[in-house]
Amino acid sequence: MSNLSEEDKKILEKQIAKKVRSELDKEDFEDTAWLKAYSKANGKKDQAKVIYIDIRSQDLWDAEIENFEVEATAKAKKIQEEQIKTDKD
């Protein structure tokens, strides 16, 4: 699990919910998530939308966590490099 604070998690959840709702309202679905949902719903569009919410939300959550971890790793590496440089001086 990531090191996101509870406040950051709530903010992220709201951002994801807003994005997924917009996709549903516009019927502008992400292809892979929609096809998975439609398949699981046996072609029933209303049921596919419900499944899409779970799939798409999880996909977005996973992507944001990965981005957070990459940024945190890059930040830690930069701090370490600066410390090494300071120690050499």
Secondary structure as GFF3:
##gff-version 3
##sequence-region A 1 89
A	DSSP	alpha_helix	6	26	.	.	.	ID=ss1
A	DSSP	alpha_helix	31	40	.	.	.	ID=ss2
A	DSSP	alpha_helix	45	88	.	.	.	ID=ss3
###
